[in-house]
Amino acid sequence: MGMLARYWVRFEDQTVGPHTLKILHDLPGFSRDTLVCPDGDKVWRKAEEVESIRALLDASNEEEVEEMLKSPIEKRRSERKRKAREEKEGLKRQEKEREEAEQQEKIKKMSSGESGFNPMWLFLMIVLGGLGYLGYGEWKKSQEPEIEIPKVEVLPFPDREKHWAWRALGRQPGDIIDAYGKDSAELITPDGTDRFQPGGDLGRWSRYEKVVILIPKPGADYGSADGVAAAASRNGVISGVGRRYEAIDPEDMPRLSDALPKSFAKKPSMRAENDNTWRMNWKSGREDWGALVMQNPSADEGIEDWRVKEYWVTKAE
């Protein structure tokens, strides 16, 4: 099946879907042993027994996953860009070879006397000989290929670097515990219990090696409201951070501009998660930010008052 195929997913007594491979990759609790069934089929199999899903699970890094999840249109666009770049480099190479050939032809004519004797040529050769090593060095330098200096990438949403979740990325679990104190931080291992199942307060981090959970407390930069914050690690480095709120009424949840960098509220990419919840996403370099949000029904008419139920950021390793 192709990358656009959809699959039903079974978690114990719960069936969700149908989902594309892109959604399966981000689905909390999804693993090789999870049972899946192609949409329109009736046979359930383990995820690792489906070739396209197994390839996704065997991917060694996030870049490889992103390449696999590209749509045919995106792949054709990348291929066109690659061919255009190669064509441009080929034209530059041909132009350089033509200039070198013309230069060699001039030198050949000078040395063979095809253009007739001219005392000025003799004077020119004497001057060039006198320059010696300096002249040769300049010529050699001119033959070196031009090196295009890469431009410094300016990532969007620069205010994200002030957010506590961004500052936790790339650190070690012990650093997080030291920063917030052992009285409010606890290091645990995902164990498949209800907390790490879809819908659980730590379900998003079930595929990580270790998780530091942070209990809300007054003055903490991740907040004091009910719920839990988490910093998840792979290979000893924090590569996923998030915060979940236990409030049921949207009015009791924090505003989008208070929970996340304010610039996020100006440029969200969003889709409906269910009847009353939306998923927002933001991309910044190798960072993927996301949030589950709800509209506050108590807001004045005509005002979009987005309230955050959960947010997270992950970074490709």
For each residue, the residues with C-beta under 8 A, 3 or more apart:
1: 5 38 50 51 52
2: 5 52
3: 20 21 52 68 69 70 71
4: 20 71
5: 1 2 20 21 38 39 52
6: 17 18 19 20 38 39
7: 17 18 19 21 24 36 37 38 39 50 53
8: 15 16 17 18 19 36 37 38 39
9: 15 16 17 19 24 27 30 34 35 36
10: 14 15 34 35 36 37 44
11: 14 15 16 29 34 197 198
12: 197
13:
14: 10 11 198
15: 8 9 10 11
16: 8 9 11 19 27 198
17: 6 7 8 9 39
18: 6 7 8 39
19: 6 7 8 9 16 23 24 27
20: 3 4 5 6 23 24
21: 3 5 7 24 25 52 53 56 68 69
22: 25 26 69
23: 19 20 26 27
24: 7 9 19 20 21 27 30 36 47 53 56
25: 21 22 30 56 65 69
26: 22 23
27: 9 16 19 23 24 30 198
28: 196 197 198 200 203 204 205 206 207
29: 11 34 196 197 198 203 206 207
30: 9 24 25 27 34 47 207
31: 34 47 57 206 207
32: 46 47 48 54 57
33: 46 47 48
34: 9 10 11 29 30 31 46 47
35: 9 10 44 45 46 47
36: 7 8 9 10 24 44 45 46 47 50 53
37: 7 8 10 41 42 43 44 45
38: 1 5 6 7 8 41 50
39: 5 6 7 8 17 18
40:
41: 37 38
42: 37
43: 37
44: 10 35 36 37
45: 35 36 37 49 50
46: 32 33 34 35 36 49
47: 24 30 31 32 33 34 35 36 50 53 54 57
48: 32 33 53 54 57
49: 45 46 54
50: 1 7 36 38 45 47 53 54
51: 1 54 55
52: 1 2 3 5 21 55 56
53: 7 21 24 36 47 48 50 56 57
54: 32 47 48 49 50 51 57 58
55: 51 52 58 59 68
56: 21 24 25 52 53 59 65 68 69
57: 31 32 47 48 53 54
58: 54 55
59: 55 56 62 64 65 68
60: 64
61: 64 65 316 317
62: 59 65 66 286 316 317
63: 66 67 316
64: 59 60 61 67 68
65: 25 56 59 61 62 68 69
66: 62 63 69 70
67: 63 64 70
68: 3 21 55 56 59 64 65
69: 3 21 22 25 56 65 66
70: 3 66 67 74 75 78
71: 3 4 74 75
72: 75 76
73: 76 77
74: 70 71 77 78
75: 70 71 72 78 79
76: 72 73 79 80
77: 73 74 80 81
78: 70 74 75 81 82
79: 75 76 82 83
80: 76 77 83 84
81: 77 78 84 85
82: 78 79 85 86
83: 79 80 86 87
84: 80 81 87 88
85: 81 82 88 89
86: 82 83 89 90
87: 83 84 90 91
88: 84 85 91 92
89: 85 86 92 93
90: 86 87 93 94
91: 87 88 94 95
92: 88 89 95 96 146
93: 89 90 96 97
94: 90 91 97 98
95: 91 92 98 99
96: 92 93 99 100 145
97: 93 94 100 101
98: 94 95 101 102
99: 95 96 102 103
100: 96 97 103 104 143
101: 97 98 104 105
102: 98 99 105 106
103: 99 100 106 107
104: 100 101 107 108
105: 101 102 108 109
106: 102 103 109 110
107: 103 104 110 111
108: 104 105 111 112
109: 105 106 112 114 115
110: 106 107 115 121 125
111: 107 108
112: 108 109
113: 116 117
114: 109
115: 109 110 118
116: 113
117: 113 121
118: 115 121 122
119: 122 123
120: 123 124
121: 110 117 118 124 125
122: 118 119 125 126
123: 119 120 126 127
124: 120 121 127 128
125: 110 121 122 128 129
126: 122 123 129 130
127: 123 124 130 131
128: 124 125 131 135
129: 125 126 132
130: 126 127
131: 127 128 134 135
132: 129 135 136
133: 136 137
134: 131 137 138
135: 128 131 132 138 139
136: 132 133 139 140
137: 133 134 140 141
138: 134 135 141 142
139: 135 136 142 143
140: 136 137 143 144
141: 137 138 144
142: 138 139
143: 100 139 140
144: 140 141
145: 96
146: 92
147:
148:
149:
150:
151:
152:
153: 285
154:
155: 158 284 285
156: 263 267 282 283 284
157: 160 261 263 264 267 282 284 289
158: 155 161 263
159: 162 163 261 262 263
160: 157 163 166 261 263 264 284 287 289
161: 158 166 167
162: 159 166 261
163: 159 160 166 167 260 261
164: 167 168 221 222
165: 168 169 222 241 242 243 311 312 313
166: 160 161 162 163 169 241 287 313
167: 161 163 164 171
168: 164 165 171 176 231 238 241
169: 165 166 238 239 241 287 313 315
170: 237 238 239 315
171: 167 168 175 176 231 237 238
172: 175 176 233 236 237 238
173: 176 177 187 210 212 231 233 236 238
174: 177 178
175: 171 172 178 179
176: 168 171 172 173 179 180 185 212 214 231 238
177: 173 174 180 181 182 185 187 212
178: 174 175
179: 175 176
180: 176 177 184 185 214 220
181: 177 184 185
182: 177 185
183:
184: 180 181 214 215 217 220
185: 176 177 180 181 182 212 213 214 215
186: 212 213 215
187: 173 177 210 211 212
188: 191 210 211 212 213
189: 209 210 211
190: 196 202 205 206 207 208 209 211
191: 188 196
192: 196 197 206
193: 196 197 200
194: 197 200
195: 200 201 202 203
196: 28 29 190 191 192 193 200 202 203 205 206
197: 11 12 28 29 192 193 194 200 203 206
198: 11 14 16 27 28 29 203
199: 203
200: 28 193 194 195 196 197 203
201: 195 227 228 244 246
202: 190 195 196 205 206 211 213 228 230
203: 28 29 195 196 197 198 199 200 206
204: 28 230 240 242 310 312
205: 28 190 196 202 208 211 230 232 240 242
206: 28 29 31 190 192 196 197 202 203
207: 28 29 30 31 190
208: 190 205 211 232 233 234 239 240
209: 189 190 232 233 234 235 236
210: 173 187 188 189 232 233
211: 187 188 189 190 202 205 208 230 231 232 233
212: 173 176 177 185 186 187 188 230 231 232 233 238
213: 185 186 188 202 228 229 230
214: 176 180 184 185 220 222 228 229 230 231
215: 184 185 186 228
216: 220 222 223 224 225 226 227 228 229
217: 184 220 224
218: 224
219: 224
220: 180 184 214 216 217 223 224
221: 164
222: 164 165 214 216 229 243
223: 216 220 227 229 243 254 259
224: 216 217 218 219 220
225: 216 245 247 252 254
226: 216 245 246 247
227: 201 216 223 243 244 245 246 247
228: 201 202 213 214 215 216 243 244
229: 213 214 216 222 223 241 242 243 244
230: 202 204 205 211 212 213 214 240 241 242 243 244
231: 168 171 173 176 211 212 214 238 240 241
232: 205 208 209 210 211 212 238 239 240 241
233: 172 173 208 209 210 211 212 236 237 238 239 240
234: 208 209 237 239 317
235: 209 317
236: 172 173 209 233
237: 170 171 172 233 234 317
238: 168 169 170 171 172 173 176 212 231 232 233 241
239: 169 170 208 232 233 234 314 315 316 317
240: 204 205 208 230 231 232 233 312 313 314 315
241: 165 166 168 169 229 230 231 232 238 312 313
242: 165 204 205 229 230 310 311 312 313
243: 165 222 223 227 228 229 230 259 310 311 312
244: 201 227 228 229 230 309 310
245: 225 226 227 253 254 308 309 310
246: 201 226 227
247: 225 226 227 250 252 253 309
248: 252
249: 252 253
250: 247 253 294 295 296 297 298 307 309
251: 296 297 298 307
252: 225 247 248 249
253: 245 247 249 250 294 296 307 308 309
254: 223 225 245 258 259 307 308
255: 258 259 305 306 307 308
256: 259 260 264 265 280 291 293 306 307 308
257: 260 262 264 265
258: 254 255
259: 223 243 254 255 256 291 308 311
260: 163 256 257 264 265 289 291 308 311
261: 157 159 160 162 163 264
262: 159 257 265 266
263: 156 157 158 159 160 266 267
264: 157 160 256 257 260 261 267 268 280 282 289 291
265: 256 257 260 262 268 306
266: 262 263
267: 156 157 263 264 282
268: 264 265 280 281 282
269: 280 281 282 283
270: 278 279 280 281 293
271: 278 279
272: 277 278 279
273: 277 278 279 292
274: 277
275:
276: 294 295
277: 272 273 274 292 293 294 309
278: 270 271 272 273 292 293 294 295 306
279: 270 271 272 273 290 291 292 293
280: 256 264 268 269 270 290 291 292 293 306
281: 268 269 270 288 289 290
282: 156 157 264 267 268 269 288 289 290
283: 156 269 287 288 289
284: 155 156 157 160 287 289
285: 153 155
286: 62 315 316
287: 160 166 169 283 284 313 314 315
288: 281 282 283 313 314 315
289: 157 160 260 264 281 282 283 284 311 312 313
290: 279 280 281 282 311 312 313
291: 256 259 260 264 279 280 308 309 310 311 312
292: 273 277 278 279 280 308 309 310 311
293: 256 270 277 278 279 280 306 307 308 309
294: 250 253 276 277 278 306 307 309
295: 250 276 278 299 304 305 306 307
296: 250 251 253 299 305 306 307
297: 250 251
298: 250 251 305
299: 295 296 303 304 305
300: 303
301:
302:
303: 299 300
304: 295 299
305: 255 295 296 298 299
306: 255 256 265 278 280 293 294 295 296
307: 250 251 253 254 255 256 293 294 295 296
308: 245 253 254 255 256 259 260 291 292 293 311
309: 244 245 247 250 253 277 291 292 293 294
310: 204 242 243 244 245 291 292
311: 165 242 243 259 260 289 290 291 292 308
312: 165 204 240 241 242 243 289 290 291
313: 165 166 169 240 241 242 287 288 289 290
314: 239 240 287 288
315: 169 170 239 240 286 287 288
316: 61 62 63 239 286
317: 61 62 234 235 237 239
